């Protein structure tokens, strides 16, 4: 399957705060917030949603094409992705701007406060999908993940115009984009991914009802944290897939990207929605146990053992032969 993943490519600066953010907010002063958190740790990691997804696909033996914009400082990062099974041949390199930066602080309850510097990402709006399709001999599915808002709108419209199947994953950009722009990202998507908060924000921003969204997409996936993923489609029963129990908790950054990577890997092997989500949930758990969105490794046999423990022998008998 020829998978193109559009979205952010960034360096993550991840910090840990030993307290709780909620304890520092004063209820009647939320319009005058001025806080500084003394953090214990700083980790600089490779990240960006699109890069994380393609890395996760590579860990499962599926090569995908990364589509986004970076700065001239990308050479070392490119080499890393190339070594981990990612096709970086369609990454645009800016002549003037640096690669994006994600700065995130996580508290003791795994809540996060983050900022994102777009940098070279703003040039993603200049990327056209058709030359990528010509280079690859076609596109079977395009992922539209959080990116420069104009790029997201352009890529989505091109998918509709050229008949490319696409997965809508607007993520953090739901908080920035207006209702009409969000509507343009959702309509016609074969798959729509949000978390629980984004689920509600999408409804509020668009003014659509839950049922109206389901009429405009194939399937709506809502991640529920430790409770797993809920899948809804018009006229079909709701499906919930729970994840394997984690052995330990690391930094949660990138866990959702690993979920999407595993799901896409399952689709590439024609495993069906439930099995693909089980694969995604298992990869997400592996990611959760590791600090950093691209620091985990998939060792085939232990991975399949965890998969079997969570979903049974019949499930692993179907998935196992597909994984290199």
Secondary structure, 3 states (H helix, E strand, C coil): CCEEEECCCEEEEEEECCCCHHHHCCHHHHHHCCCCCCCCEEEEEEECHHHHHHHHHHHCCCCEEEECEECHHHHHHHHHHHHCCEECCCCEECCCCCCEEEEEEECCCCCEEEEEECHHHHHHHHCCCHHHHHHHCCCCEEEEECCCHHHHHHHHHHHHHHCCCEEEECHHHHHCCCHHHHHHHHCCCCEEEEEHHHHHHHHHHHCCCHHHHHHHCCEEEEECHHHCEEEECCCCCCEEECCCCCCCCCCCCCHHHHHHHHHHHHHHCCCCHHHHHHHHHHHHHHHHCCCCCCCCCCCHHHHHHHHHHHHCHHHHHHHHHHCC
